[in-house]
Amino acid sequence: MRGTTRMLARRQDELAAGAQHLGWKVGFGSPAGMAALGIDRPLVGFLTSDRLLTSGATVSLAGWTRPLFEAEVVVRLGDDIGPDATAGDALAAVDGWATAIELADLDRAPDDIEAVLAGNVYHRHVLLGELGPQRPGPAFTVRRNGVEVTGTSEPEELTGELGWVLATTASTVAAAGGALLAGDVVITGSVVPPVPVAAGEAWHVSVPGRSGVEVHLTA
């Protein structure tokens, strides 16, 4: 709880400095990730407008420690999700779906949950695909410089069932004084294991029938 409280305090500081609220992010939600940290639900961080990029953007990795690429499902909420919401309630609150890329920087070992949360769960940037009424997938393909390097046809295998993910996120945030509200976007965790990336690479995530999302990395 102290870590989430510190995360929300950092969020408030960034909003006061001029950033605009965008939504929330989920991390360490895979079975292995939760087991390693000894938690029973994913960690939650925040998203702000100043870290939102458009597909095709170029990102400098200068000063990063261990940059990682994550392919994710993003939702937009049409209704609030309360702290006691069921998984079904949470899914019913969604009014838009898309694919997303999150760029994270593993700048410290994940051995102190409070510190990880206070650092906003390693978040650096997010790129969102075009929102639509249907959930993307189930097939996801990730390419580096045009060559397929990973993918999945079972995206919830690592994230957990998405209604549960959203409901536990709402509960976690509410317990520290926050809320998931209509208009928020939520990136729900990587559907593939996070991939180390380097300058000079272009990364692309795609699903059938949807526009892809791409990012270019420089030194």
N, C-alpha and C positions, 0 to 999 in steps of 0.2 A: 504493500500500500504506500509506503514512504517513497518508493521509486516512482510510482504513478503520480503521486502528489508533486514530486519534484519535476516530473515531465510536464505536468499541467502548469506549474509555475513558470517553467522555461517558455512554454507556449504563450502564456500571458505576457511575458516580457517581450517576446518577438512581435506579438500583435501590437503592443504599446509602442514599439519602435517603428511600426508602419507596415508590417506584413499583414496580409489578409488571410483569414481562416479559409481553408479548403476542405479539410476533413481529417481522416484518421488512417493509420497504417497498422498492419498486424505483422508480427515477427515471431520467429521461433515456434511456429505452430505445428511443425511436423512432429510425428511421434518421437523421432530421435532427438529433435531439438528440445521438446518439452522434457523428455527423460533426462537429457544432459543437464538441464537447469533445475530439475526437480520441481516443475510447475505442472498444473493440471489444465491450463488454458494458455493461449498465446499472449505474448507481451503486446502492449499497445503504445504506439507513438502518434504524432500528429503530422499533418500536412499543411503547408502554407503556400500562398500564391507565389512567393519569391523563389521557391524551389520547383515550381511547375514549368516544364519545358514542352515545346511542341515537337511532334514526331519529326525526325530528321535533324534535330538540333545537334550541335557540336559541343562537347563537354571537355574541358581541360582537367586532367588528373594530377596536375601539379600540386604537390603537397599532400596527396592522399597516401595512406599507409598500405592498405590492402583493398583495392576497389573490387566490388562484386556487382554482377548483373543478375537481376531477378525478373522472371516473366510472371505476370500476375493477372488475376481477374479483378476488375474494379467495378464497384457498384455505386450508383447514385441513389440516395434515399428520397422517396416522395413523401414519406411520413416519418415522424419521430420514432425511435425505438427506445422503449422504456427499459428500466433495469430488470424488470421481471418478465420481459418478453420471452416467448418460446421461440424455438427455431422457425416454426411456421409463421409466427407473428413477424419475425425479422425479415424473412423472405418476402412476405406480403408488403413490407414497407419499401421494397426496392422498386424504382421506376425506370432504371436504366442500367445497362451492362456494357462493358467494353474490356478490351485487353489493355495491359499497361506494362511499362518497364519501370522498375525501381533501380536506381544506382545507390549502393551503400558503400561505406568505407569501414572496414573492420579495423578500427584504429586502436583497439584494446581487446584483450582476451575476454570472452564472455563468461567470466568467472565471478562477477559481482552484479547480480540482477539490478540492484538499486542504481549502480553506476551506469549500467547499460540503458536503463529507462531514462535516467537523468540526461544522457547523451542522445535521447530520441531514437534509440534502437538503431543506431548507425545510419540513419537516413541522410541522404544528400540531395537526390533529385528524383522526380517522378515525371514520366511522359505517359499521357493518356491517349488511348485510341478513341475512335468515334463511338459515342454512346448509341445504343439501340435497345429495342424492347426484349431481345432474346439473349439468354446467357451464351457467351462465346464457348466454343469447343464442341465436343470434348477434346479434339485433337489439337495440340499446340506444337508448333515447330519453331526452334530457335536456330538462327544461322549467324555465323561469324564470317564476315567478308564474303557473303554469298553462299557459304558452305554449311550444310546442316551439321550441327554439333550435338544437339540434344533435343528432347521433346517428350511429350507424354500424351496418352489417350485416356488417362485417369487423373485429371487435375486435382481432385479432392483427396487423392491418396496422401499428398503432403500437407495440404492446407487444413484438412478436416472438412466435414460437411459445412457448406457455406452459411446455412441458416444458423447452425450452432456457432460458427465463427462470429457472425454479426451479433447474436444474442449475448455471447460472453464478452464481446467488446463493449457493448452497451452497459453491461453489468459492471465491468471493470472500471470504465470511465465514470459511471455514476457514483460508484463507491468512493471516488476521490473528488467528487463535486462537479464533474463535467456531464455532458450529455451528447448522445447521437441525435441529430436534428435533421428535419427535412432539408434537402439541399446539400447535405454533406456527401462527399465521396469517400469511399473506403477501399483501399487496396488490401486484399485479403490474404496475402502471403504468396510466396513463390510456388508455382506449380511444378518446378524442376529444382533440383538442388542448386543453390547459388553458385554462379560460375565466376571464377577469377578472370579479370579483364585487364587489358593493357592499352597504352597509347598506340595509335595507328590502326585500331580495329573499328569495324562497323558491325553493330549487333542489331538483329531484326527478329521480332516475334510475330508469328502469324497464326491464324486459325481459318479454316475453310469458310468462305462466304463473307469475310470481314476484311476491312482494310488493316494492314499491318502497322506496327509501331517500330521505329528505328532510331538509333542513336549512334553518333560518331564520336570517337574518343581521341583526344590529342594529349601531348605532353604538357 
